[in-house]
Amino acid sequence: MKEKQAKINPNCSVPGCKAKVPHTSDSVVAGLVHNFSDLAKVAHWTCACIAELGKSMADDVATGRKFALITRTRQQEELYIRALYAMFIADPGEVAHIMSDATPNSFSVMYRKVNQTIFGGKGLLEAQQPGLTPSSTPFTAMGTINSGAHASFSTMLMVMGFAKNPKHFEAYNNGEYFDHISVYCSYLDYVGKQFAAGKDKATVLAELVELHLSQNLAASMGKAAVGRLKKKENEAASQHGQISGR
């Protein structure tokens, strides 16, 4: 007995898409796809958006908006992954599908492909982490940021738990959490500059894979941490000078 083959939608190459016409028949989608053809600009636009989110989230920390902060922790992850997927992995038909916001358009599916192709299978979003107590079940960062994005009750209770266990919020308070956002921006800035210099996609992809090797990623995180601490020292010195001058 022959297996039933899935029907291919002539309007879109993405399995499961139910588009009745090609996505680019919509002038808005066609415009987005055209703009996406300049990969240097795409990398820099994405970098700017992630940086803006990071600054806004830092404001949430400074003003004590913990719940607001946690509900947004998926956004910069998704921006980074979707950008890498669309720039380096997706075919032209997939790019049009992504730009149309049509379903299926799963972040998790894109992450797994980016993880294998660019991160060398060492990405941490879906890696199981031990529970915070001996009786709690293991969790993944992906599950946590997805719950936050949906403003779930579990996220609400988690934020309430920070009052009893402030150590679990310390990475946000001391700024360590934001180091990886700085790395995302530095890598996207690098990618943008390489494309602007005329390098082809295969060459830039190979360099990006190199940047994500464990030792290079650790060095980038260390550099971001040094920059963060230096900024704090400068701000403290400036504030001290202002107080002394009064």
Summary of the structure (lengths in Angstrom):
residues: 246
radius of gyration: 21.0
end to end distance: 87.9
largest distance: 87.9
contacts: 654
relative contact order: 0.11
helix: 68%
strand: 1%
